[in-house]
Amino acid sequence: WEQSVELKKRIGYLSADTQLYPWLTPLAALKLFSEIRAEDLTARGLELCERLSLESGLRVRSMSRGNRQKLGLVLALVHRPELLVLDEPTSGFDPLVQKIFAELIQEHTTNGTTVLLSSHTFEEVNRLCHTVAIVKAGRVIVQDALPELRGRAARRVAISFQGEVPADYPPGLESITRSDGKLEGQWRGDTGPLVSWCGQIRVKDLEISPPLLDDAFLEFYK
């Protein structure tokens, strides 16, 4: 606690719904932040506003939710924090702004910023994160590098046959469903045995999807 003021100076934070004084403009907010931090952040802040297509003279009371989030992002990034905490940060962002957001985050991580991102959007996590923690009932139940965590999920498999679906299924295939000339299921681990099995019979097509973070997440919530 004795160092709390110094530590807070090194942190940036963006919530899911940015709330600011209604009379503020981005320019006024940057000047206020500059006074609080005793350093001129205006020029860099205006550069961030320009990248996000946020008008510097627009008052908060006239902003859409997306524009308020843009301003919150500018204020979270403008001092180049060592730790950036983001809680559902892209709510209110359209796809174009989400792309710019991702670019900004990647630039900051390249320059040494540690980012803690809370998100329910798997696409966002896949695009931005290196390490993922899954939280259940307020506790971290698993934490691992993104590729390793994805690898815990089963792959989705679809096998199309030139004739009837054979009576014997590939050993290791789970959650099997069959339709006219097609067999679908899930496969865990090395796919070599599956490919070998398909090579011994008349297979028309074999589709093996990569393991998905979505599926890994759902398995931990079963």
Beta strands, then each sheet from edge to edge (+ up, - down):
strand 1: 11-14
strand 2: 83-87
strand 3: 114-118
strand 4: 131-136
strand 5: 139-145
strand 6: 155-161
strand 7: 174-179
strand 8: 182-187
strand 9: 203-208
sheet 1: 1+ 2+ 3+
sheet 2: 4+ 5-
sheet 3: 7+ 8- 6+ 9-
end
